Amino acid sequence: MRLVVILAVIGVVETADYLQKYRGGTATYAALGGSLVLAAFFGVLRAATIRLWLQDGQVWSKGNWLTALLWIVALGLHLGYDALVAHGHGSDDVGTATVVLYLAVSLGVQRLVAQHRASRLQPLGAAAPSGGFGRLG
C-alpha cells in the first residue's frame, strides 16, 4: 500500500500544480472526476481477474492476460477521455497531468478489492490480512 500512497501524493501535487497553472474550468474538473471514476471502475474489474490462493499461510496472487489488457484499456481510456471531454475547452493535457493520480486510484482500488477477496481465503481462526500479506500485488 506504500506505493499507492507515494503515487497518490505525487499525483495530487502534479494535479494541483496543473490546476493552479491553467485555472481549469468546469470541463477540466469534469474530466478529472470522470477519469477518477474510470480509474476506480477498472481497479474493481482488474481485481476480479486476479487469481488468489493460500500457500504456506500467505495469500498469493497472479494476474493474467485479461488483467494486463484491462490495464492497457484503462490507460487508453484515461488519455482518450481527456481528448473527448476536455479538448477545446482550455483544459488540454489534463489526462497527462493527472495520470499518476489516476494510477494511484486505480491501483489502490484494485488492491483493496483484492485484499477483501483474500481475507475470505484465510482459514477459520486465522487473522485476516491487513495489507502487508504474502505475495498479493
Secondary structure in CASP SS format (residue, H / E / C, confidence):
PFRMAT SS
TARGET T0000
AUTHOR 0000-0000-0000
METHOD secondary structure of the structure
MODEL  1
M C 1.00
R H 1.00
L H 1.00
V H 1.00
V H 1.00
I H 1.00
L H 1.00
A H 1.00
V H 1.00
I H 1.00
G H 1.00
V H 1.00
V H 1.00
E H 1.00
T H 1.00
A H 1.00
D H 1.00
Y H 1.00
L H 1.00
Q H 1.00
K H 1.00
Y H 1.00
R C 1.00
G C 1.00
G C 1.00
T H 1.00
A H 1.00
T H 1.00
Y H 1.00
A H 1.00
A H 1.00
L H 1.00
G H 1.00
G H 1.00
S H 1.00
L H 1.00
V H 1.00
L H 1.00
A H 1.00
A H 1.00
F H 1.00
F H 1.00
G H 1.00
V H 1.00
L H 1.00
R H 1.00
A H 1.00
A H 1.00
T H 1.00
I C 1.00
R E 1.00
L E 1.00
W E 1.00
L E 1.00
Q E 1.00
D C 1.00
G C 1.00
Q E 1.00
V E 1.00
W E 1.00
S E 1.00
K E 1.00
G C 1.00
N C 1.00
W H 1.00
L H 1.00
T H 1.00
A H 1.00
L H 1.00
L H 1.00
W H 1.00
I H 1.00
V H 1.00
A H 1.00
L H 1.00
G H 1.00
L H 1.00
H H 1.00
L H 1.00
G H 1.00
Y H 1.00
D H 1.00
A H 1.00
L H 1.00
V H 1.00
A H 1.00
H C 1.00
G C 1.00
H C 1.00
G C 1.00
S C 1.00
D C 1.00
D C 1.00
V H 1.00
G H 1.00
T H 1.00
A H 1.00
T C 1.00
V H 1.00
V H 1.00
L H 1.00
Y H 1.00
L H 1.00
A H 1.00
V H 1.00
S H 1.00
L H 1.00
G H 1.00
V H 1.00
Q H 1.00
R H 1.00
L H 1.00
V H 1.00
A H 1.00
Q H 1.00
H H 1.00
R H 1.00
A H 1.00
S H 1.00
R C 1.00
L C 1.00
Q C 1.00
P C 1.00
L C 1.00
G C 1.00
A C 1.00
A C 1.00
A C 1.00
P C 1.00
S C 1.00
G C 1.00
G C 1.00
F C 1.00
G C 1.00
R E 1.00
L C 1.00
G C 1.00
END
